[in-house]
Amino acid sequence: MSATIRKLTMSFPQKLIREPILHNISMKFGVVFNISRANVNDEMGYLELSLEGTDEALDQAIKYLSERGVTITES
């Protein structure tokens, strides 16, 4: 299967700041991430990144993140 790349903007609440959410989706769904910009402090997190993987893996990873409370915008 061929890989797809999706560019995303993600913001996440304070409760997820210490959780390795990108590592989790990489291990769980086999997607590769590349962070182009990040701003994380004690109150919130903001990331601009690309995710690479199969369409199915990307859909599952994005669904997982959304269910955890991450706000995602695809660019």
Backbone as CSV, one residue per row, in Angstrom:
resi,resn,N_x,N_y,N_z,CA_x,CA_y,CA_z,C_x,C_y,C_z
1,MET,0.839,-1.189,0.000,0.000,0.000,0.000,0.877,1.242,0.000
2,SER,0.383,2.272,-0.658,1.157,3.502,-0.701,0.852,4.373,0.507
3,ALA,1.819,5.182,0.842,1.683,6.056,2.010,1.082,7.386,1.588
4,THR,0.325,7.960,2.487,-0.292,9.268,2.315,0.278,10.189,3.383
5,ILE,0.421,11.455,3.031,0.873,12.455,4.003,-0.254,13.456,4.208
6,ARG,-0.588,13.710,5.466,-1.596,14.716,5.814,-0.965,15.752,6.727
7,LYS,-1.208,17.022,6.395,-0.712,18.115,7.228,-1.822,18.539,8.173
8,LEU,-1.466,18.613,9.455,-2.448,18.874,10.495,-1.989,19.975,11.438
9,THR,-2.963,20.629,12.025,-2.744,21.513,13.157,-3.507,20.897,14.318
10,MET,-2.840,20.730,15.431,-3.457,20.099,16.587,-3.308,20.992,17.805
11,SER,-4.366,21.073,18.580,-4.258,21.706,19.891,-4.839,20.727,20.894
12,PHE,-4.234,20.710,22.049,-4.682,19.743,23.047,-4.681,20.369,24.434
13,PRO,-5.584,19.852,25.274,-5.780,20.431,26.603,-4.672,20.059,27.578
14,GLN,-4.700,20.723,28.704,-3.699,20.542,29.753,-3.552,19.082,30.169
15,LYS,-4.657,18.341,30.235,-4.597,16.953,30.705,-3.749,16.047,29.800
16,LEU,-3.498,16.467,28.553,-2.725,15.637,27.624,-1.276,16.077,27.452
17,ILE,-0.881,17.154,28.103,0.460,17.709,27.890,1.562,16.712,28.243
18,ARG,1.399,15.975,29.288,2.437,15.036,29.728,2.296,13.642,29.089
19,GLU,1.255,13.449,28.303,1.041,12.156,27.654,1.757,12.121,26.298
20,PRO,2.467,11.054,25.982,3.192,10.973,24.704,2.256,10.600,23.553
21,ILE,1.338,11.519,23.209,0.299,11.187,22.244,0.844,10.865,20.853
22,LEU,1.895,11.543,20.418,2.450,11.243,19.094,3.151,9.890,19.090
23,HIS,3.882,9.607,20.123,4.511,8.287,20.241,3.439,7.198,20.247
24,ASN,2.362,7.445,20.976,1.287,6.457,21.065,0.685,6.143,19.700
25,ILE,0.384,7.178,18.905,-0.215,6.896,17.592,0.787,6.270,16.643
26,SER,2.058,6.618,16.813,3.095,6.005,15.983,3.187,4.505,16.250
27,MET,3.185,4.134,17.510,3.295,2.728,17.881,2.000,1.964,17.603
28,LYS,0.881,2.583,17.908,-0.416,1.905,17.811,-0.890,1.739,16.368
29,PHE,-0.640,2.752,15.525,-1.175,2.744,14.170,-0.107,2.721,13.077
30,GLY,1.155,2.776,13.451,2.232,2.705,12.470,2.374,3.950,11.607
31,VAL,1.975,5.103,12.135,2.136,6.348,11.391,3.445,7.030,11.799
32,VAL,3.973,7.805,10.885,5.216,8.549,11.126,4.831,10.023,11.231
33,PHE,5.380,10.714,12.214,5.070,12.131,12.376,6.313,12.977,12.183
34,ASN,6.090,14.205,11.688,7.154,15.178,11.511,6.603,16.518,11.993
35,ILE,7.154,17.017,13.089,6.685,18.278,13.685,7.378,19.445,12.994
36,SER,6.577,20.386,12.479,7.167,21.568,11.856,7.127,22.787,12.781
37,ARG,6.177,22.801,13.726,6.098,23.901,14.687,5.381,23.385,15.933
38,ALA,5.835,23.849,17.078,5.197,23.434,18.326,5.278,24.546,19.359
39,ASN,4.245,24.610,20.174,4.216,25.518,21.306,3.478,24.778,22.421
40,VAL,4.206,24.368,23.422,3.617,23.612,24.523,4.029,24.276,25.827
41,ASN,3.050,24.543,26.666,3.345,25.088,27.982,2.539,24.317,29.019
42,ASP,2.477,24.801,30.232,1.781,24.080,31.305,0.267,24.049,31.135
43,GLU,-0.274,24.887,30.253,-1.723,25.009,30.127,-2.305,24.416,28.861
44,MET,-1.530,24.369,27.786,-2.049,23.854,26.524,-0.907,23.482,25.592
45,GLY,-1.270,22.776,24.516,-0.285,22.412,23.514,-0.808,22.719,22.123
46,TYR,0.093,23.133,21.236,-0.244,23.454,19.857,0.847,22.870,18.972
47,LEU,0.463,22.118,17.954,1.425,21.508,17.044,1.001,21.694,15.602
48,GLU,1.956,21.958,14.726,1.766,21.857,13.292,2.667,20.709,12.869
49,LEU,2.099,19.726,12.192,2.867,18.549,11.842,2.283,17.862,10.633
50,SER,3.040,16.914,10.114,2.522,16.036,9.075,2.558,14.613,9.606
51,LEU,1.543,13.854,9.207,1.468,12.435,9.539,1.539,11.651,8.242
52,GLU,2.293,10.574,8.257,2.436,9.733,7.070,2.070,8.303,7.411
53,GLY,1.280,7.696,6.551,0.882,6.311,6.728,-0.187,5.946,5.721
54,THR,-0.749,4.774,5.850,-1.849,4.389,4.973,-3.077,5.233,5.329
55,ASP,-3.999,5.349,4.393,-5.215,6.116,4.656,-5.941,5.571,5.880
56,GLU,-6.028,4.263,5.986,-6.722,3.639,7.116,-6.023,3.958,8.439
57,ALA,-4.701,3.849,8.461,-3.942,4.139,9.684,-4.092,5.599,10.086
58,LEU,-4.049,6.504,9.108,-4.204,7.930,9.411,-5.592,8.225,9.956
59,ASP,-6.614,7.637,9.328,-7.981,7.832,9.818,-8.117,7.334,11.258
60,GLN,-7.562,6.184,11.549,-7.639,5.617,12.899,-6.885,6.478,13.904
61,ALA,-5.706,6.955,13.511,-4.904,7.796,14.409,-5.624,9.106,14.714
62,ILE,-6.206,9.726,13.699,-6.919,10.993,13.891,-8.156,10.769,14.761
63,LYS,-8.865,9.687,14.539,-10.027,9.363,15.371,-9.605,9.168,16.828
64,TYR,-8.516,8.437,17.042,-7.989,8.196,18.393,-7.659,9.520,19.084
65,LEU,-6.962,10.402,18.372,-6.595,11.694,18.952,-7.832,12.521,19.296
66,SER,-8.790,12.551,18.392,-10.028,13.306,18.625,-10.755,12.778,19.857
67,GLU,-10.814,11.469,19.977,-11.485,10.861,21.133,-10.768,11.175,22.451
68,ARG,-9.469,11.439,22.384,-8.697,11.784,23.584,-8.872,13.263,23.950
69,GLY,-9.447,14.075,23.059,-9.667,15.495,23.355,-8.803,16.447,22.549
70,VAL,-8.105,15.926,21.534,-7.272,16.772,20.680,-8.152,17.403,19.605
71,THR,-7.995,18.710,19.396,-8.688,19.411,18.324,-7.773,19.393,17.101
72,ILE,-8.293,18.900,15.976,-7.474,18.714,14.775,-8.083,19.461,13.604
73,THR,-7.235,20.208,12.897,-7.614,20.866,11.654,-6.657,20.381,10.578
74,GLU,-7.218,19.920,9.471,-6.376,19.456,8.370,-6.147,20.601,7.405
75,SER,-4.885,20.796,7.005,-4.580,21.897,6.085,-4.184,21.406,4.723
